[in-house]
């Protein structure tokens, strides 16, 4: 059912239904940080940032203003790499053990938030990080034990990490990103200040927005399984509409407040979507491409051929037609997928994986690793028979060339 009001108003209403994270939108997002620290009695606060992003985004200046008179020992760790790996994560965990924070704030893009979430869990839980790759490895082994959680301040609009149970960590030995999916790392609070995204250049704006768009579309296309899915579908539809309407303007005018606000809120809604419904083949195939192509571009390029495969399922085809209004008003699922492809190309996405610089060996490795991910393959909008997995994935890659 459609809700009245502006897209921003509807997003604010949806934030109220976020199951685990308290979302604080503008204008008082950062102002609430001091109140939160006071309420929780924080005495040792660790702020995790990227090497330069905290100053470039304006976060450091705003943070210093709102936290100026807080009686709290505050330390910054500003060494998170854009594609952080296990070693980078271990250094953050060691820093936490030396400092002993009772409150952790992650201010940055997806890598910063993912790193802070994983390291804070690791710091509290002990053991090896390898113990936690997979789904609910900590909570499954420690029923009833609760961990302190990170407060997130996103400075890009894409991953939705500020509300998700996910952390992607590069394992350079294996040459692939590995996923921690753990309910105990869902952030306690997400403080949304779209003004922190003004410094994002055109490329970063495009890459992150396409990631959020794919989150929303991939989650929306997943089959319905209960009443909770209706909310998730509403979040997805709102996020898709906000991105399609605002991304072209944000690419031309990076400091356009209205467009940045919609992209920021859409990214958070997209994170809420994938917290309840999984992503599919585009994300599955993209994991080995780190360092070679931006994640948002990879999933956006892979989506049309995966989506076309999904449309062989009647429910997916019907759901696809509900997206026609965003992508050219086509009269068939094929038209809608073509409309999506046209939209991302107009925004500046490469025409295919080859144009993005990936060669045959990269694509072959992607298929090989994806074929081994049985858990992910079992949760697709259209199932793939076991004996057909390799052929279907290769065809999707071929059509994405």
N, C-alpha and C positions, 0 to 999 in steps of 0.2 A: 504494500500500500504506500502510495506517494505521500510525503509529508509536505505541508505548506512551509513558506518562508524561504529565505535565501539558502544557498549551498552552505555558507558558513554557519548559519543558525542550525541547519539540520545536522552538520558535523558536530556542533557543540552538544546537541541532544544525544547523538550517537555515542559521544565520549562518555556520557553518564552510564552507558551500559557496558563499558569495558570491564570485563570480569575481574581482573586482578590488579590493574595498574590505575592509580589515581592520576588523571590527566588534567593538567592546569594549563589552559590556553592563555593567549595574550589578553589584556595588556599586563597582567600581574604575574606572569609565569616566574620570572627570576626573583621578583620581590618575595614570592612565597618560599624561596629557598631559606631565607633567614628565619622565617617563622617555623619552618619544618625542622631546621637544625635546633632551634630553641626548644621546640615541643619535644623532640626526641632526646634532648640533653646531650647533644654531640659535643665531645671535647677534643676529638682528633679527626679532622676531615681531610680525606685525600681526594684531590681533584685530578682525574685522568683526562689527558688531552693528547692531540697530535702534536708533532714537532713545532708547527707554526700556526695551526688552525685556530687556536684559542685567541691569539692576538689579531689574526687576519679577519676573523668573523666578528670581532667586537665583543666576544664573550668575556675576555679577561677584564676589559674596562668596565663592563656592566657588572660583572661579579664583584670587583673591588668596591664599586659604589654601594651595592646592596649589602655587602658583608662587612663593611668598614668597622662597625662597632660591635661585631659579634665576638663574644668571649669564647674563642675556640682556636685551637692550634691547627692552622690550615697549611697543607703542603701540596704542591703541584708535581705531578709526574707527567711530563710532556714529551714522551719518547715513543708513542705508539705509531708504528709504521702503517701505511695505507693497506698493505696486504700482510698483516702481522702473522708471524709464524709461531711455532711452539717455543722457540728460544726467546723471542720477544715477549711472549706471554709469561714465560718463566721469570724473566727479569722483573716484570710487573708484580708477579706473585711474591718474589723475594723482597721487593720494595715494601709491599704490604706487611710482610712479616717483620721487617725492621721497624716500620712506623707504627703498626698496630692501630689502624683506623677503626673508629666505631661508626663512621659514615663515609660512603664513597659516592662521589658525583662523577659521572662520565659526560664530558662536554665535547662533542665532535660528531663525525659521521658514523657510519655503520661499523667500521673497524674499531674505532675507539670504544663505542658502546659494547660491541661484542667482546672485546678484550677485557674491559672492566668487569663485565658480567661473569665471564669464565674464570678470570683470575680471583675475583672475590669469593666465588664458590670454592675454588681450589684452595685458597688460603684458609678458609674455614673448615673444609672437609678433609684436607690432607691427601696423602697418597700420590699417585702419578696422574698426570692429565690423561693418559691413555685409559684410565679407569672410567672416564666420563664421556668418551665419544659414543654416540648412540642415543637412544631414547630413555630418559629418566633413569640413568644409571645410578645417580646418587640417591634420589628419592626412593627408587625401588629397593636399594640395599639398606636404606635408613628410614623405614616408615615412621611417620609422625615427627621426624626431626625437621625443624624449620631453620632456615638460614637468613641472616641479614641480607638485604637486597640493595642493589644500586639505584640511585636517582639519576635519571638520564635527561640531558639537555641536548637535543639534536641540533646540529649546525648545518646539516644537509637535509634534503627531503626525498628519501628514497627507500631505505631498508626497512623502516618501521621497527628497528631493533629496540626502540624505546618501550615497546609493549609486548615483545615476543619472548618465547622461551628458547630462542636459538642463539648460538654463537658459532660462527664459521672460523676455523683455525687452519692455516696452511701448514701442512706437514711436508717439509721440503725433501725429507728422505723418501717419502712415498710419491712425491711429485703431485699432490692433490690436496684440495681443501677437504677437511673433515668437519663433521657437524656434531655439535653438542645440542641435544634437544632435551631440556631439563626444566621442569616446572618451577624448581626452586631458584632459577635465575631470572624469572620474569621481573622486570624492574618494579620497585614499589611506587615510583612516581615518574611521570613524563612531563617535563616543563617545556611548553611549546612557545618559542619566541621566533616567529617567522623572519624578523629583522636580522637574525643571525645568519640567514641564508643569502643576504644581499651580496655578500662577497663571492658567492659561487659563480665561477665563470660559465660561459655558454656550454662547454663540453660537460662539465660536472653537473650542471643543471639538467641537461638532456639525459645523461647516463642515469642519474638517480631517479628522475621522474619516470623514465621508462621501466626501471626496476619496480617502482611502486605500481605502475600501470599493469605490469605483468603479474605482480602479486594478486592484484584485484581480479584480473581476468581469469588467471589460473584457478584461484579459489572459487570464483563464481561458477566456473564450468564443472567443478566437482559435483558428483551426484548428491542430492538431498538425502539426509538420513534422519532428520528430526526437527523439532521446533526451533532449536538453536540455530539451525542453518538458515532460517528465514531472516534472522537478524544479520547474520554474516552476509547474506546476499544483498540486503539493504545497504550495509556498509560498503560492499564492493561496487554496487551501482552508483552510489554517491561519489566514491573515490574516482571511478572511471570518468564520470561526468566532469568532475572538478579538474582532472588532469587534462582531458581533451579540450576543455574550454580555456584553461589558463596557461598551459605550457607554451603555445606559440607566442603569447605576449611576454612571458617571462624570459624567453630566449632573446627577444628583441630589446626589452627594457628590464635588466636584471634587478633594478631597485623598485619595481612596480609592486607596491605593498599588497594590493588586492590579489594579484596573481601569485605572489610568494606565499600569501596566507593560505590560498586554496591548495597549492602544491604541498605545503607543510602539513596541513590537516589531512589531505588525501593520503600522504605517505603513512601517517599514523593509522588511518582507517585501513589501509592496505596491510599494515602489520597486524591489526586486529583480525583481519580476514584470514591471514595465513597462520594465525595462532589457533584458529578453530577448524580450518580446512587446508589440507596440504597443497603445496605447489606440485607441478607435474614434470613432464618430459623436458621442457626448456631448462628448468633449474637442474634437473638430473644430469643432463648432458653438459651443462656449463661448468661443472666443478673443476675439471682439469685445465680450464683456460685462464686461470689466474696469472696475472703478469703479462698476458699476451693481448687480451682485449678486456675492456671494462665490463664488469659483470652485467650491468644494466643493458648494455648493447648486445651482449651475447644472448641473454634470455629473450630480448625483444626480437632479434633476428630469427631465433629458433622457434618462436611461438607460432607463426603462421602455418608452417608445415605440420607441427604437432597438433595444432588446433584443427586443421583439415582432417587429420587422422581421427581425432576425437569425434568429429561430426558424423562419423559412421554410426554413432550411438544416437538413438532417437531423442533421448532426454537432452543430450548435449546440443543437438541440432536445434531443439526448441529453445533452449536457453540462449543459444547464439543469436537467435532472432530477436531476443529481448535487448540485445546490444546494438541492433541495427541503427537506432536513433543517434548513437555516438559516432558511427563509422559509415556515414553516407546514405543511410536509409535503404540499404539493399533489400532485395526481395527474396534472397536465398542465403543460406549459411555461407556459401562460397563468396557471395557478394560482400557479406559482413567481414569475412577474413581479408578479402582484398581491400576493403575500406580501411581496416586496421593497418595493413601493410603500407597503403598509400599515406596514412597519417604519420607513421613513424619515419617514412622516407622524406616527407615534406619537412619534418622537424630536423632532419639531418642525420638520421641513422644510416649506416652503410647498407648497401643493397643486398649483401649476403656475407657469409662467413669468409669467403675468399677475399672479398673486397676489404674485409677487416684485418687481413693479413694472416689468416690461419691456413696451414697447408694440410695435405693428406694425412701426414703422420699425427698431427694434432687431432684431427677428426676421427681417425681410426682409434686412437687411444681413448677418446671420449666415449665412443660406442662400447669399447671393451670394458671400461670401468662401469659404465651405466648398466650394462648387461648383468653385472655381478650384484647390483643393489636390489636384492629381492624385496626388501621391505618397501622401498619407494615404488617399485614396479607394481606392487599389489594394490597401490592406492592411486590409480589413475582414473580420469573420467571415462576412459574406454580401456578395458582390460586388454592385455596382449597375451596370447597363448604362449606358454613357456617355450615351445619349439620355434615360435616366430619372433622372439624378442630381438635377436641380432638383426634379422632382415628388416623389421619395422623401424628400428632405430637407425639403421644405415640409410633407409629410404628417407627418413625425416632429415638426416644430415645432408643427404644428396640434394633434397629439395630446398635446403637452406643455403646451398653453396652460393 
